[in-house]
């Protein structure tokens, strides 16, 4: 999270994020909502899971 006010909604929790917060999201149901009055700026890094078949 670089700029703005964002809330992360999970199945059983809400997390209010501020600039410089970091979230590790591990495949759970989630939603991001911009709760501020200005655009939010986030960085996302996606890493493929190593899944054995």
C-alpha positions as CSV (number, residue, x, y, z in Angstrom):
1,X,0.0,0.0,0.0
2,X,1.6,3.2,-1.1
3,X,-1.1,5.9,-1.0
4,X,-4.7,6.2,0.1
5,X,-7.1,4.5,2.5
6,X,-8.1,0.9,1.7
7,X,-10.0,-1.7,3.6
8,X,-9.3,-5.4,3.0
9,X,-12.4,-7.6,3.6
10,X,-11.8,-11.2,4.5
11,X,-14.4,-13.9,5.4
12,X,-14.3,-13.0,9.1
13,X,-12.3,-9.8,9.4
14,X,-11.9,-6.3,8.0
15,X,-8.4,-4.8,7.9
16,X,-7.9,-1.0,7.4
17,X,-4.7,-0.3,5.6
18,X,-2.6,2.8,5.6
19,X,0.4,3.7,3.5
20,X,3.4,1.4,3.9
21,X,1.3,-1.5,5.2
22,X,2.1,-5.0,3.7
23,X,-0.4,-7.8,3.3
24,X,0.4,-11.4,2.5
25,X,-2.7,-12.9,1.0
26,X,-2.6,-16.6,0.7
27,X,-5.4,-17.7,-1.5
28,X,-8.3,-16.7,0.8
29,X,-11.6,-15.0,-0.3
30,X,-11.0,-11.3,-0.2
31,X,-12.1,-7.9,-1.5
32,X,-10.4,-4.5,-1.6
33,X,-12.4,-1.3,-1.1
34,X,-11.1,2.2,-1.4
35,X,-12.5,3.9,1.6
36,X,-10.8,7.2,1.0
37,X,-11.8,10.3,-1.1
38,X,-8.7,10.0,-3.4
39,X,-7.4,7.2,-5.6
40,X,-5.4,4.5,-3.8
41,X,-2.1,3.2,-5.1
42,X,-1.1,-0.4,-4.3
43,X,1.7,-2.7,-5.6
44,X,0.9,-6.4,-6.2
45,X,3.4,-9.2,-6.5
46,X,2.0,-12.5,-7.7
47,X,3.9,-15.7,-7.2
48,X,2.8,-19.0,-8.7
49,X,2.3,-21.8,-6.2
50,X,4.3,-25.0,-6.7
51,X,1.5,-27.6,-6.9
52,X,2.4,-31.3,-7.3
53,X,-0.2,-33.2,-9.3
